């Protein structure tokens, strides 16, 4: 899918795990407000209850639940039995001339986890922009899929939230960032529409390469990179992105370990790369093969690190024009770096504002991804990974 309206990497999403908006006097109360009835507004355990709630904010008439209803989306979801969904229906929004599909999952966390994996599979399959313009709206106990931007924004005003699991989806300033039930996604009241008809975005950063306005890609500076004052802070910052909770070491002998499947981006003496602190996450080889090796770095000289990494990438490319799949990709922050070849780990790190140092000649990022200047000529910082970035 070609993106016409460009967004940048998702800001860190924090706040509420669910959306317990409560109803009072016909208006949606702030999350956490006391309910004026037996159940909070937005709570629904059936299609009929979901319809009743949505009709307070937008049209939802002619509710149907037949699987062959032509108004239902023709895509892969929502379907009964998928991601714990027990009911699927669709209604007509006569006010906005659109339809709204509805799914009622038994387990909302299972639904969000299923959708996240679906997005990741789509991205891994070459559709890197999938989910940037998400129309998956989460309520308490149900999910809506409006076909019309105005319907979506009306429901968002009614305290439903857009579920975004593509790390390229960004929440501009002025909009809410709320915590979902699964890591790697975000809930927001910002509805991004490809044709620009969604929520207004008042930020207009520029493309570093010039060529006109491209919201989400700054002409100068950065949209923000993470930083940490120590290896311990960095370990906490990456959270569950990698196997650092149970398997972690700063011992020099352990940090020097690598395997045929997991090789660090930094080779030799780390001090020569401008690195001041280094740790290993994952399970080194012992009785079994090494598992999920990644490296954490605190950086005293980021320009030196990026210069050395550029030279390493160029040397790797000389063989066949591809980067080795077993060599970790270097993701950087302001004064920190992470080396990993695990796509799932990188997906979560992009959510935390890390960017990949890409020095491949001719590289360009599609619309919708961050593309920022690195500290060395011939490289860029980005959260976009080509369909076949390594060989």
N, C-alpha and C positions, 0 to 999 in steps of 0.2 A: 504494500500500500504506500503510495506516495503522500507524504505529509505536506499539506499546504500551509498550515499554521504551525510555527515552530515553537517548541517548548524546550526547556532545559531540564537538567537532572533534578529529581525530587529532593526538596529540602528534607531534613530529618523530621520524621513524622512522630509527634508525641501527643499525649493527653489521654483521651478516653479509650477504653478497650471496647466498649459498646456504645450504643446510642440510646440512652434511657430518657429520651425527650418526653416530657409529661404535658398533659393537656389541661387547660384551665380557661374557662370563659371563651372557648372557641379558638384560642391561640396556642401555639406550641410554646411551652415553657422551656427555659434553659435546661440543659442536661443536669439531672440531679435534683430538680425541683420536685416538691411533693405532688403526688397524683391527686386529682380531684375525683377520681373514679377508681374502680377496682383494679384497673390495669393502666400502665403508662401509655401515653399516646405513641402510636407507631407499633405497639406490641400486637402481633398477629400470629395466630396458630392455624389459620385457614385462609383460603382465597377470599372468602366473603369478608373476613375481618380486615385483610389487607386492602380490599376494595373500599371498605367503609372509611378506613384511615385516609387513603389517598384522595378520596372525594372531597375532603376538607380543603385540599390545596389545588387540585386539578380535576379535570373530568375523567371519570373511569366508569363508562357505561357499557352495557351489553357484555357483561362478563361471561366468558365461555371457557370450558375446560376440556373440550374434545381435542385429542392429539392431532387431528387433521384440520384444525381451524386454520384457514389460510392467513390469518393475521399473525400467527406465531412466527418467530424468527426462523429462517431457513438454515441457520448455522448449526453448530455442534451442541449448543446449549441454549436455554435450560431444558433438561429432560428429567422425567421422573426416574428415580433410582440413581441419578448422577449426583455426586457430591452430597449425598444424604437428602436430596430433594424428594419430598413426598407428594407435592401437588404442583401442577403447572397450569396456568391459565393466561388469558389475555383479555384486555378490555379496550374500549375505544375512548380516546380523549377528544370529544367533540369540540372542546374549546380551542384546542391547538391543532386539530386536524391530524392526529397521529394515533398510534396504538401503544399500549403499555403491556408488555409481557410480565408475568408475575411468577415467581418460584417461592415455594415455602419449604425451606430445609428443616430437617429434624435437628441438625447440628450445624450451627452457623460457622463454627470454626472449621468443620470439615468442608463446608462450601467454599470458604475463603481459601483454604489450602488447595482445594481442587482447582479453583480459578487461577491461583498463582502458578501452579504447575502447568496449567493449560497455556498461560501467557509465556512461560519460560520455554515450553516446547515449541510454540509458534516462533519465538525469537531464535531459538536454536536451529529451527528449520529454514531460516533465512528471512523471516518477516520481522526484522528488528524493531519496526514501529508499532507492532501489534499492541493494543491496549493503551496507547498514548491518549487516545480519545475514547476513554471508557464510558459506556452508558450503563454500567453495572452499579445500581444504587442500592445501598444496604439500609434496611430499616431494622427494627427490633423484631426478629422472627421471620422476616420475609425479604425478598430481593426483587427490585423492579428493573425493567429494561425498556425505558421509553425510547421511541423512535424520533421524537421531536425535542429539540433543544429547550424550547420554552416549557414543555412538560417536565423535563429533567430539572430545570432551574426552579420551577414551582415546587417540586417535591423536595429539592434541597432546602428551600426555604421552610419546608415543613419538617426539617431536622432529619431527613434522609441524607446519606453521605455517599459520595462517589468512591468506589473501590478501585484503586490504581495499583497495579503490580508490575508495571514496566518502569525500570529505573530512569527512563527518559522523561517520565511524566513529572511536571514541576508544579509546585503550589506557589503562586506569586504572593508577595506581601499583601496583607489585608484579608487573607482567607485562612480558614481554620485548617489545622493539621492535627489529625486525631489518630490514635493508635488502633490498628486493627487487631484481629485475633491471631494473626500469623505474621511472623517477621518477614520483611522484604516487600511488604505492601504498605499502602497508606489510605486513610480515609480523609476526605476533604469536602468542603462545600464549594470548591472550584470545579465547575463543569467545563471541560475543554472540548470545543467542537471544531472539527476540521475546517469548516467553512467560516469560522469566526463568529458564529451566531450564539456561542455559549457565554459563559461568564466573562465580563470584561477584564482584560489584563492591562493594568496601567503601567507595567514595567516594559521598557523598550530598550534593553541592552542590545549591543550590536555584534555582528559577526567580526571576529578578529581579522579576517581576510578582506574585509570591506565588501562593497557590493550592495549596500542598502540595509535596511532594517531587517534583522532576523531575531525576534524576541527570544531570549534565552541563551544567546551566544554573544558575550560582551566584546566590544571593540577593544577595550583596554581593561586591564585588571582581571579580576576573577569574580565569579559568583560565589566564591567561598570554598575553602579547602579545610579539612580537619587538621587539628594539631594536638599534640600531647607533650607533657613535660618529662615523661619517663617511659621506660618499657612497661612498667606496671600500669600507667595510665593508658598506654596504647593497647595493652592486653584487654583492659576494661572497655575501651572504645570499640574494638572490633566485636566484642560480645560473643554471640554464638555464630558469627560468620564463618569461623574456622574451628578446628579442634584444639582450641587454646584453653578451654575450661579444665579439662582433665589431663591433657598431655601438653606440658609446657616446660621449657627449660632455658636457662641463660648460661648454662655451663658451656665453656668454649668447645669442649670435645663433642658435646651433643649438637651444638649449633653448626659444627663443621660437617655433620652427617648429611649425606644426600643419597639418592637411590637412582636406579635406571629410569624410574617413573617420575620422580620428584627431584628436580635439580634447581638450585637457587639461581636467581638472576644475577646476584652478586657473587663473583668468583675471586678467590685469593684473599688478600688482606683487606678486611672491611674498612679499615682506616684510610686506605688508598681511595676508597669510594666516597669519602666524606661522612662515613657512618660512625656514630659515637656509641651506639648500643645495639645489641643484636640478640634475638631469642628465636627458638624453634618451637613451633606448634605441630602437633601430630605425633604419630607413633613410629619411632625409628625402627629399623630392621632389628629383629631379635630372633625369636623362634619362628616368626613369620615375616612376610615381606613388609616393607615400610608402608604406612597408610597415612594419607592426607598431610604430607609434610608441607609446611608453609613457614615463612620467615617474617619476623617483625623487626623493623629498624627505626631507631631514632637517628636523625640526620643533622649534622652540624654544618655541612656545606652541600646544599641541595644542587647547586650548579655543577659541582664536581660529580655528584651521584648521577645526574642526568647526562653529563658528558661521557662518563664511563659506560653508562647503560646504552647510549646511542652507539658508541663504538662496538659494543658487544652485539647489538642488533645488526649492525652493518656487516660484521664478520659472519654472523649466522646466516644472513641473507645471501652471501656470496656463493654458497654451495648450490642451492636450487631455487633461490628467490623466495623461500618460505622460512618462517620461524619454527623452530622445533617445538612440538607439542609438549615435550617433557620438561622444557625449561620454563620456569615460572615467569609470568608476566608481572612487570613492576608497576604497582599502583602507588601514587604519591599523594601526600597531603602537604601542609606548609612545611613541617619540620619532621615528618615521619614518612615511612614507606612500608608497604606490605608486598611480599613476593609469593605468588600462588598461581598454580595452573588449574585450580578448581573453578569451573564456571559458576557454580552455585555460590561459592564464597565471594567471587568477584561481583556477582549480582547484588549481594547484600552490602558489599563495600561501596559500590556506587551509590547506594541509598544513603550511606554515611558521608557522601561527598568526596570520596577518593576518586582520582582520575588516573587512567592508564597512560603511561608514557609511550607514545607511538612514534617511531622514527622511520617507518617504512616509506620510501619515496613514492610520491603521488597519492598518499593517503588523503581522503576527505571524508568527513562525517555527513550523513544525510540530515535533512531537516529534522529537528526534534531532539537532537543530541547536543550535549555540551562539547564545545571545541574551543579550547583556550591555549594561549601561548605558553610554551615551556620556557625554561631558562637557557636552552641551547638552540641554535639555529638548526632547522631541518627536522624538528620534532614538534609534536603537539600533545596537549593533555586532553583526553576525551573519555567519555563513558560509552562510546560506540565500539563494538567489536565486529569486524567484518564477518560474513557468513563462514568463511574458511580462513581465519587469521593465522593459523599455524599449519605445519605439515608434518 
